[in-house]
Structures are given as structure tokens and as C-alpha cells.
Amino acid sequence: MAGKKSKGTSRKIKDKWKAKEWYKVHAPRMFNEMEIGETPSAEAEYLIGRTAEVTVHDLTGDFSKMHIKLRFKINDVDGHTAKTAFIGHDLTSDYVRRLTRRKKTKTDHVVDVVTKDGFTIRVKPMSIAEKRIQTAQEEAIRQLLGETLTKMGDDMTLSEIVKSIVSGDMAKDLAKACRCVIPVKRIEVRKSEVLATGEGDPESIIDAMSPAREEEEPESNEEASEETPEEAAEEVSEETPEETPEEPPKEKPVKKRASKKKQAAEEPAEEVAEETSKAEEPE
């Protein structure tokens, strides 16, 4: 009995991580197929259906868009590259909490929009009034938001709608439409979801979202680059004068200063001599 081993000790523990491989996750064509991360998996089939979440700042480098999160879903694997599709966006919870304050009314709405290219996207706008408003005014705002978003879907494709959401143009248009009811302090599209796919692949929008960066070089650098090294050497030789031997510096004579005690002793002696000279003068 003592020589027998238990079943638990006889089994060998397999390390599952050794069998897994790393796959690079790329964004869809709408975001120039940029690499957004890596994920491990034992087989490529297990990657289908996984979701990835990145901020707009990670894709474009714009710090003002750090509160916007984009969500992608892996739908295809090619070798060690996982391809994704855009499934929606969301705002960070801390950003939404900063917008809401006391004595203000927050109105939420949900609208299903069918785009020009056949995609169905669910948009969830959020309006914040400057003061407390009535229920009838909230219903009027919801009606205007629904009508405006439906018109946008008839005239715009999915890529154009996503671009307007991220850039803030959609929020501005919705705020203008609601002015006839009551002045709205802020309107944000807090969430969106792609419910059904349409025809074709959405176009790229990353160039329009990224901040413009103009790099202008000074004219002096351009002129300096056009000069040949021989001309530059000639100019340096003309400007530098002939070197002359330097003379050793002359030593200045050092004047000895009298000590403070000697100066104090000499001053009363001079005063006594002046007084005696005045006394000897004839009247």
C-alpha cells in the first residue's frame, strides 16, 4: 500500500501557455488597418468573436479625444494577423459624470438609424439643459433628435456618421436643432452600436480625424543644404583671418596697501601738524 502513488501525483500538469501563440490585432479599413494590440490563442478559430477596445487618442494622437472609446470585433484571421470590424463606441464614465450637475436636466434617447450604404446603427444621444425643464419639453427634444438623426442616416454612410460622432459635428447639429425648444447646454453621443452590416467596406476616416501637423523648415536650412561642401570651405577660409602669434601678457605692478592700523596712526599726526602750523602764524 505504501508503494502506490495517488492519481493526482501520477498525472503530469501541462502548461497551456506553451501551446498558445500571439496574434496581432488590426483595426478595420475605416481606421487604416492600424495595429491596436496583441492577443494569445491556442488556435486561430478561438479568436473569432473576441472584442478589442481602444481610445481615439491611441489611433490619432489627439489628447482631446481620450474620453472616446472605440470597440472592434475580430471576424477573420489571416496567419498571425486578426482582422476586426467596427461595432460601436462609448464614452468613459468619468467624462459623463463631469457633465451632469445639480439643477440640470439630463435627457437620454435611443434612435436606430439606417445609413445610406445599408448599415443599421443604434445611436444614443444625451442632452443636458441649463436648468430643470418640464416633461413636455423633454419629449419635444427627443422627437427632434430622432428626426434629425434619421435625416442624417438617409444622406450619410457609416464612415461619415462615425467621423461626425468622433469629431463632434453630429453633437453640434443636434444642439442647433433643439434650440427652438429650449437652449441646450451640451449634447453628446454617449454610445453607438452597429446592429446590422450593409454593403461594401466603409471608407477610411483616420486622415480627417488626425490633427493637422504642418512641418515648415526655415529658408536658411534649405539654402545651406543646396551649397556644396567646396563652396562652404571657401567661405570659411575667407572669413577666418590669419593667425598671429599671441604676446605674453604683461605683469602689472602690485601696489602695496597700507594696513588699517598704519592709516589710523597717520591721520591724528596730520591733524596735529595742521594745528601747530596755524598757531605759529603771526597775528
VMD Tcl script that draws the C-alpha trace (Angstrom):
set ca {
  {0.00 0.00 0.00}
  {2.84 2.42 0.81}
  {4.39 1.94 -2.64}
  {1.27 3.01 -4.52}
  {1.03 6.63 -5.75}
  {-2.12 8.69 -5.79}
  {-3.80 9.55 -9.08}
  {-3.16 13.28 -8.59}
  {0.60 12.90 -8.34}
  {0.82 10.50 -11.28}
  {-0.76 12.99 -13.70}
  {1.53 15.48 -15.40}
  {0.49 19.10 -15.35}
  {0.51 20.61 -18.84}
  {1.38 24.23 -19.32}
  {-1.35 25.67 -21.56}
  {0.61 28.86 -22.29}
  {3.30 26.96 -24.17}
  {0.74 25.84 -26.75}
  {-0.56 29.38 -27.34}
  {0.67 31.81 -29.97}
  {0.45 35.58 -30.16}
  {-1.69 37.22 -32.85}
  {-1.61 40.87 -33.86}
  {-4.99 42.63 -33.89}
  {-5.55 45.23 -36.61}
  {-8.29 47.86 -36.93}
  {-10.61 47.77 -39.99}
  {-10.10 49.74 -43.19}
  {-12.08 52.63 -41.67}
  {-9.06 53.25 -39.40}
  {-6.30 52.40 -41.93}
  {-5.87 48.86 -40.54}
  {-3.60 50.11 -37.75}
  {-2.28 47.65 -35.19}
  {-4.23 48.08 -31.95}
  {-2.84 45.24 -29.83}
  {-1.95 41.56 -29.47}
  {-3.80 38.56 -28.06}
  {-2.75 34.94 -27.32}
  {-4.64 31.88 -28.50}
  {-4.04 28.16 -28.88}
  {-5.90 28.07 -32.22}
  {-6.92 30.76 -34.69}
  {-10.58 29.69 -34.50}
  {-10.79 30.79 -30.88}
  {-10.07 34.40 -31.85}
  {-13.33 34.83 -33.78}
  {-15.75 36.88 -31.70}
  {-13.23 38.49 -29.36}
  {-13.58 42.25 -28.85}
  {-10.93 44.93 -28.51}
  {-11.30 48.44 -27.12}
  {-9.03 51.45 -27.82}
  {-9.36 55.21 -27.46}
  {-9.27 57.69 -30.33}
  {-6.12 59.13 -28.78}
  {-4.34 55.79 -29.35}
  {-5.17 55.92 -33.06}
  {-4.77 59.61 -33.89}
  {-2.65 61.06 -31.08}
  {-5.29 63.71 -30.27}
  {-5.37 64.23 -26.48}
  {-8.76 65.97 -26.64}
  {-10.37 62.63 -27.70}
  {-9.13 60.49 -24.81}
  {-12.68 60.07 -23.48}
  {-13.97 58.35 -26.67}
  {-13.53 54.56 -26.73}
  {-13.88 52.59 -29.97}
  {-14.88 48.91 -29.93}
  {-13.87 46.34 -32.55}
  {-14.75 42.67 -33.03}
  {-12.46 40.05 -34.60}
  {-14.17 38.48 -37.63}
  {-11.29 36.96 -39.63}
  {-7.77 35.60 -39.08}
  {-5.04 35.57 -41.75}
  {-1.91 33.84 -40.49}
  {-0.91 35.66 -37.29}
  {-2.99 38.73 -38.15}
  {-6.51 39.16 -36.75}
  {-8.84 41.45 -38.70}
  {-11.64 43.32 -36.98}
  {-14.85 45.20 -37.72}
  {-16.21 48.34 -36.05}
  {-19.10 47.54 -33.70}
  {-19.61 50.81 -31.81}
  {-18.20 53.42 -29.48}
  {-18.68 54.56 -25.90}
  {-17.75 57.47 -23.62}
  {-15.81 56.99 -20.40}
  {-17.91 57.03 -17.23}
  {-15.89 59.80 -15.58}
  {-16.44 62.10 -18.58}
  {-20.23 61.58 -18.40}
  {-20.26 62.23 -14.65}
  {-18.44 65.54 -15.14}
  {-21.16 66.75 -17.50}
  {-24.04 66.14 -15.08}
  {-24.59 68.75 -12.35}
  {-27.31 69.74 -9.90}
  {-30.41 71.66 -11.01}
  {-29.93 70.49 -14.61}
  {-31.99 68.02 -16.62}
  {-30.31 65.17 -18.48}
  {-32.37 63.68 -21.32}
  {-31.39 60.31 -22.87}
  {-32.70 59.00 -26.16}
  {-32.23 55.92 -28.37}
  {-32.55 56.09 -32.17}
  {-31.99 53.32 -34.73}
  {-30.52 54.85 -37.89}
  {-30.27 53.16 -41.29}
  {-27.34 54.60 -43.24}
  {-27.05 55.29 -46.94}
  {-24.94 52.15 -47.51}
  {-27.34 49.83 -45.66}
  {-25.83 49.66 -42.17}
  {-28.10 49.85 -39.14}
  {-26.55 51.71 -36.24}
  {-28.15 52.45 -32.86}
  {-27.25 55.95 -31.65}
  {-27.79 57.03 -28.03}
  {-27.57 60.83 -27.69}
  {-27.62 62.65 -24.35}
  {-28.72 66.27 -23.87}
  {-28.09 68.43 -20.79}
  {-30.22 71.55 -20.28}
  {-29.00 74.64 -18.43}
  {-31.87 74.36 -15.93}
  {-34.65 72.00 -14.95}
  {-37.18 71.57 -17.75}
  {-40.65 70.10 -18.00}
  {-41.57 66.63 -19.24}
  {-43.24 68.06 -22.36}
  {-40.00 69.82 -23.28}
  {-38.05 66.58 -22.85}
  {-40.45 64.79 -25.22}
  {-40.08 67.57 -27.78}
  {-36.28 67.30 -27.57}
  {-36.45 63.52 -28.09}
  {-38.68 63.97 -31.13}
  {-36.29 66.50 -32.70}
  {-33.28 64.25 -32.03}
  {-34.99 61.30 -33.71}
  {-35.98 63.29 -36.80}
  {-32.53 64.86 -37.20}
  {-30.68 61.54 -36.85}
  {-32.99 59.83 -39.35}
  {-32.28 62.54 -41.94}
  {-28.54 62.17 -41.32}
  {-28.74 58.43 -41.94}
  {-30.51 58.93 -45.30}
  {-27.74 61.24 -46.54}
  {-24.61 59.75 -44.94}
  {-22.70 56.46 -44.99}
  {-21.47 54.58 -41.92}
  {-17.95 56.01 -42.18}
  {-19.33 59.56 -42.43}
  {-21.55 59.03 -39.37}
  {-18.67 57.63 -37.31}
  {-16.50 60.55 -38.40}
  {-19.18 63.06 -37.34}
  {-19.59 61.32 -33.96}
  {-15.88 61.33 -33.18}
  {-15.21 64.87 -34.45}
  {-18.25 66.32 -32.62}
  {-20.06 67.61 -35.71}
  {-23.13 65.45 -35.02}
  {-23.47 66.86 -31.49}
  {-23.30 70.42 -32.86}
  {-26.02 69.73 -35.46}
  {-28.27 68.16 -32.83}
  {-27.79 71.14 -30.49}
  {-28.81 73.57 -33.28}
  {-31.96 71.54 -33.96}
  {-33.01 71.65 -30.27}
  {-32.64 75.42 -29.87}
  {-36.22 76.00 -30.97}
  {-37.47 74.15 -27.85}
  {-35.01 75.33 -25.18}
  {-31.34 76.35 -25.12}
  {-29.35 73.18 -24.52}
  {-26.03 73.46 -22.71}
  {-24.47 70.28 -24.11}
  {-25.32 67.34 -26.35}
  {-23.12 64.26 -26.54}
  {-23.48 60.95 -28.36}
  {-22.64 58.76 -25.38}
  {-22.91 55.40 -27.16}
  {-23.43 53.73 -30.54}
  {-23.85 50.12 -31.68}
  {-23.78 48.57 -35.15}
  {-26.80 46.25 -35.31}
  {-26.63 45.10 -38.95}
  {-23.99 45.25 -41.66}
  {-24.58 46.72 -45.08}
  {-22.97 46.66 -48.49}
  {-19.25 47.13 -49.04}
  {-16.45 48.11 -46.69}
  {-16.60 51.59 -45.07}
  {-14.01 54.08 -46.29}
  {-11.09 55.34 -44.23}
  {-11.68 58.32 -41.94}
  {-8.40 58.40 -39.98}
  {-6.86 61.19 -42.09}
  {-9.78 63.51 -41.40}
  {-9.73 62.75 -37.66}
  {-5.98 63.19 -37.09}
  {-4.80 66.70 -36.15}
  {-3.12 68.68 -38.93}
  {0.63 68.92 -38.48}
  {2.50 71.30 -40.77}
  {6.26 71.00 -40.64}
  {7.89 74.03 -42.21}
  {11.68 74.22 -42.46}
  {13.40 77.64 -42.39}
  {14.77 79.03 -45.64}
  {18.26 79.27 -44.21}
  {18.40 75.49 -43.79}
  {17.26 74.94 -47.39}
  {19.90 77.32 -48.74}
  {22.58 75.72 -46.61}
  {21.65 72.26 -47.90}
  {21.93 73.46 -51.54}
  {25.52 74.66 -51.09}
  {28.31 72.24 -52.00}
  {31.00 71.36 -49.44}
  {33.69 73.04 -51.63}
  {31.85 76.40 -51.57}
  {31.34 76.18 -47.83}
  {35.07 75.50 -47.31}
  {36.00 78.54 -49.44}
  {33.67 80.82 -47.44}
  {35.17 79.62 -44.17}
  {38.73 80.23 -45.41}
  {37.84 83.79 -46.50}
  {36.16 84.69 -43.23}
  {38.88 83.37 -40.88}
  {41.82 85.87 -40.62}
  {45.48 84.82 -40.50}
  {46.52 83.72 -37.08}
  {49.20 85.91 -35.42}
  {51.38 84.82 -32.53}
  {49.98 85.99 -29.28}
  {52.17 88.13 -26.99}
  {52.54 87.04 -23.40}
  {50.51 89.22 -21.02}
  {52.46 91.94 -19.19}
  {52.60 91.70 -15.45}
  {51.05 94.68 -13.71}
  {52.96 96.18 -10.77}
  {51.41 95.28 -7.48}
  {50.69 98.22 -5.19}
  {51.08 97.52 -1.54}
  {48.25 98.83 0.52}
  {48.93 100.15 3.95}
  {47.29 98.35 6.79}
  {44.34 99.85 8.61}
  {46.39 100.36 11.79}
  {49.03 102.46 9.98}
  {46.32 104.58 8.30}
  {44.66 105.21 11.68}
  {48.02 106.27 13.23}
  {48.89 108.65 10.35}
  {45.56 110.54 10.44}
  {45.93 112.04 14.02}
  {49.58 113.00 13.24}
  {48.48 115.05 10.22}
  {45.81 116.81 12.28}
  {48.39 117.82 15.00}
  {50.75 119.22 12.34}
  {47.98 121.39 10.87}
  {47.09 122.82 14.33}
  {50.74 123.75 15.14}
  {51.14 125.45 11.76}
  {48.08 127.61 12.45}
  {49.36 128.58 15.94}
  {52.78 129.71 14.62}
  {51.27 132.10 12.07}
  {51.60 135.82 13.14}
  {48.51 137.72 14.05}
}
mol new
graphics top color blue
foreach p $ca { graphics top sphere $p radius 0.5 }
foreach p [lrange $ca 0 end-1] q [lrange $ca 1 end] { graphics top cylinder $p $q radius 0.2 }
display resetview
